[in-house]
Amino acid sequence: MNVDSALESVGLGVEALLALVLLGRRVGRSHPVFVFYILWSLCSDTAAILLERFWPGAYLEIYLFQASLDLLLRLAILVELGRSLQRHNRWRLPHRSIYLLLFALALVSLWGVPHWGIGSDLTLLGLILVRLQQFSAVVFLAAVLALICWSSLQTVRWPPPSLRIASGLGFYALVSLAVHLIHTRQTPGTAYHLLDEAAAASYLGVLVYWVSVFFCFEN
């Protein structure tokens, strides 16, 4: 078993364990979108592995759809976290238009400052895939940073489940953006793939973190 297969197998197992923990702790009562995302990730990751093995010709097309939906669901989680903060703090947070302004500023800064290079030998589908990955990394990190700044405008108390979810998402967003930035200065090869494995390992670490904190601590 190589590193990729090991990460896939362990990742599926930890996702399944996390789903059981979240359902057992009834986290869905306060964060239904997050619980749905974990369940969807478990199903989609399983389907992706099966497609890659038994129907490789259609893998990239389906992955584009999966990656797009994944971004939308992660953004929906951030919306859910914002609403959780408002409920927990009795709507004392600044108006949501301020969040949109912060998001726009973060998005322009993250997309405009780095040089988002791309390989010249990619197929059209490969080009779309790389651009989608870059766009997703920038948009999601911008949304996370905007949420942090938005909640910092006043003294805000984070409910424990929301803080755990935001911490994991924020860490993975930083790693994902760093990997895609470094990729723009690399050519495909061993070092390029090692970074992809590092990103997968960081997501696995986030899953393990969520399992431990939701299992060991009360909501």
C-alpha positions as CSV (number, residue, x, y, z in Angstrom):
1,M,0.0,0.0,0.0
2,N,1.5,3.4,-1.0
3,V,1.1,6.7,0.8
4,D,-1.9,7.8,-1.3
5,S,-3.8,4.6,-0.7
6,A,-3.0,4.8,3.0
7,L,-4.2,8.4,3.3
8,E,-7.4,7.5,1.4
9,S,-8.2,4.4,3.6
10,V,-7.4,6.1,6.9
11,G,-9.2,9.2,5.8
12,L,-12.4,7.3,5.1
13,G,-12.2,5.5,8.4
14,V,-11.7,8.7,10.3
15,E,-14.5,10.5,8.4
16,A,-16.8,7.6,9.3
17,L,-15.8,7.8,13.0
18,L,-16.3,11.6,13.0
19,A,-19.8,11.1,11.5
20,L,-20.7,8.7,14.3
21,V,-19.3,11.0,16.9
22,L,-21.2,14.0,15.5
23,L,-24.4,12.1,15.3
24,G,-23.9,10.7,18.8
25,R,-23.2,14.1,20.3
26,R,-26.2,15.5,18.4
27,V,-24.1,18.3,16.9
28,G,-26.6,18.5,14.1
29,R,-29.0,20.3,16.3
30,S,-26.8,23.4,16.3
31,H,-24.7,22.8,13.2
32,P,-26.7,20.8,10.7
33,V,-24.8,22.0,7.7
34,F,-21.5,20.9,9.1
35,V,-22.8,17.5,10.0
36,F,-24.3,17.2,6.5
37,Y,-20.9,18.2,5.0
38,I,-19.1,15.4,6.8
39,L,-21.6,12.9,5.8
40,W,-21.5,14.1,2.2
41,S,-17.7,14.1,2.2
42,L,-17.7,10.5,3.4
43,C,-20.0,9.4,0.6
44,S,-18.3,11.5,-2.1
45,D,-14.8,10.4,-1.1
46,T,-15.9,6.8,-1.2
47,A,-17.5,7.3,-4.6
48,A,-14.4,9.1,-5.9
49,I,-12.1,6.2,-5.0
50,L,-14.4,3.7,-6.7
51,L,-14.7,5.9,-9.8
52,E,-10.9,6.3,-10.0
53,R,-10.4,2.6,-9.9
54,F,-13.3,1.3,-12.0
55,W,-14.2,4.3,-14.3
56,P,-11.1,6.4,-14.5
57,G,-12.1,8.1,-17.8
58,A,-14.9,10.0,-16.1
59,Y,-13.0,10.8,-12.9
60,L,-11.9,14.4,-13.8
61,E,-15.3,15.5,-15.0
62,I,-17.0,14.2,-11.8
63,Y,-14.2,15.7,-9.6
64,L,-14.9,19.1,-11.0
65,F,-18.5,18.9,-9.9
66,Q,-17.5,17.4,-6.5
67,A,-14.9,20.2,-5.9
68,S,-17.5,22.9,-6.8
69,L,-20.1,21.5,-4.5
70,D,-17.5,21.1,-1.8
71,L,-16.6,24.8,-1.9
72,L,-20.3,25.8,-1.7
73,L,-20.9,23.5,1.3
74,R,-17.8,24.9,3.1
75,L,-19.0,28.4,2.5
76,A,-22.4,27.4,3.8
77,I,-20.7,26.1,7.0
78,L,-19.2,29.6,7.5
79,V,-22.6,31.2,7.1
80,E,-23.9,28.7,9.7
81,L,-21.0,29.7,12.0
82,G,-21.8,33.4,11.6
83,R,-25.4,32.7,12.6
84,S,-24.3,30.7,15.5
85,L,-22.2,33.6,16.7
86,Q,-25.1,36.0,16.4
87,R,-27.4,33.7,18.4
88,H,-24.8,33.1,21.1
89,N,-24.1,36.8,21.4
90,R,-27.7,37.9,21.1
91,W,-27.3,39.6,17.7
92,R,-24.7,42.1,19.1
93,L,-22.4,41.5,16.1
94,P,-21.9,44.1,13.3
95,H,-24.3,44.1,10.4
96,R,-23.6,41.4,7.8
97,S,-22.8,44.0,5.1
98,I,-19.6,44.6,7.1
99,Y,-18.7,41.0,6.7
100,L,-19.2,41.2,2.9
101,L,-16.9,44.2,2.8
102,L,-14.3,42.3,4.8
103,F,-14.7,39.3,2.5
104,A,-14.2,41.5,-0.6
105,L,-11.1,43.1,0.8
106,A,-9.6,39.7,1.8
107,L,-10.5,38.2,-1.6
108,V,-8.9,41.0,-3.5
109,S,-5.8,40.9,-1.4
110,L,-5.3,37.1,-1.6
111,W,-6.0,36.9,-5.3
112,G,-4.1,40.0,-6.3
113,V,-0.9,39.9,-4.4
114,P,0.5,36.4,-5.3
115,H,1.4,35.5,-8.9
116,W,-1.0,32.7,-9.7
117,G,1.0,31.0,-12.4
118,I,-0.2,27.9,-14.3
119,G,1.5,25.3,-16.4
120,S,1.4,25.7,-20.2
121,D,1.2,22.0,-21.0
122,L,-2.2,21.4,-19.4
123,T,-5.3,20.3,-21.3
124,L,-8.4,22.4,-21.2
125,L,-9.9,20.2,-18.5
126,G,-6.7,20.3,-16.5
127,L,-6.6,24.1,-16.8
128,I,-10.1,24.4,-15.5
129,L,-9.3,22.0,-12.7
130,V,-6.2,23.9,-11.6
131,R,-8.0,27.3,-11.8
132,L,-10.9,25.9,-9.8
133,Q,-8.6,24.6,-7.1
134,Q,-6.8,28.0,-6.9
135,F,-10.1,29.9,-6.8
136,S,-11.5,27.6,-4.1
137,A,-8.5,28.0,-1.9
138,V,-8.5,31.8,-2.2
139,V,-12.3,32.2,-1.8
140,F,-12.5,29.9,1.2
141,L,-9.5,31.4,3.1
142,A,-10.9,34.9,2.4
143,A,-14.2,33.9,3.8
144,V,-12.6,32.4,6.9
145,L,-10.4,35.6,7.5
146,A,-13.5,37.8,7.0
147,L,-15.4,35.8,9.6
148,I,-12.5,36.1,12.1
149,C,-12.2,39.8,11.5
150,W,-16.0,40.3,11.6
151,S,-16.2,38.5,15.0
152,S,-13.3,40.5,16.3
153,L,-14.9,43.9,15.8
154,Q,-16.6,43.4,19.2
155,T,-15.8,41.2,22.2
156,V,-17.4,38.0,20.9
157,R,-17.9,34.7,22.8
158,W,-17.5,31.7,20.5
159,P,-19.7,28.7,21.5
160,P,-17.4,25.6,21.8
161,P,-18.7,23.7,18.8
162,S,-18.4,26.7,16.5
163,L,-14.9,27.4,17.7
164,R,-13.8,23.8,17.1
165,I,-15.3,23.8,13.6
166,A,-13.8,27.2,12.7
167,S,-10.3,26.2,14.1
168,G,-10.2,23.1,11.9
169,L,-11.5,24.8,8.8
170,G,-9.1,27.8,9.3
171,F,-6.1,25.5,9.6
172,Y,-6.9,23.5,6.5
173,A,-7.7,26.7,4.5
174,L,-4.2,28.0,5.3
175,V,-2.5,24.8,4.3
176,S,-4.5,24.5,1.1
177,L,-3.7,28.0,0.0
178,A,0.0,27.5,0.8
179,V,0.1,24.3,-1.2
180,H,-1.5,25.9,-4.3
181,L,0.8,28.9,-4.1
182,I,3.9,26.7,-4.0
183,H,2.4,24.6,-6.9
184,T,2.4,27.7,-9.1
185,R,6.2,27.8,-8.9
186,Q,6.6,24.0,-9.5
187,T,6.5,21.6,-12.4
188,P,4.7,18.4,-11.9
189,G,6.9,15.7,-10.4
190,T,7.8,14.0,-7.1
191,A,8.0,17.3,-5.0
192,Y,4.7,18.5,-6.5
193,H,2.9,15.3,-5.5
194,L,4.5,15.3,-2.0
195,L,2.8,18.7,-1.4
196,D,-0.5,17.2,-2.4
197,E,0.1,14.4,0.1
198,A,0.9,16.9,2.8
199,A,-2.4,18.7,2.1
200,A,-4.3,15.4,2.4
201,A,-2.4,14.6,5.6
202,S,-3.4,18.1,7.0
203,Y,-7.0,17.4,6.3
204,L,-6.7,14.0,8.0
205,G,-5.2,15.8,11.0
206,V,-8.2,18.1,11.1
207,L,-10.5,15.1,11.1
208,V,-8.6,13.6,14.0
209,Y,-8.8,16.9,15.8
210,W,-12.6,17.1,15.3
211,V,-13.1,13.5,16.5
212,S,-11.1,14.1,19.7
213,V,-12.6,17.4,20.7
214,F,-16.2,16.5,19.9
215,F,-15.8,13.1,21.6
216,C,-14.0,14.3,24.7
217,F,-15.7,17.5,25.4
218,E,-19.3,18.5,25.9
219,N,-21.0,20.9,23.5
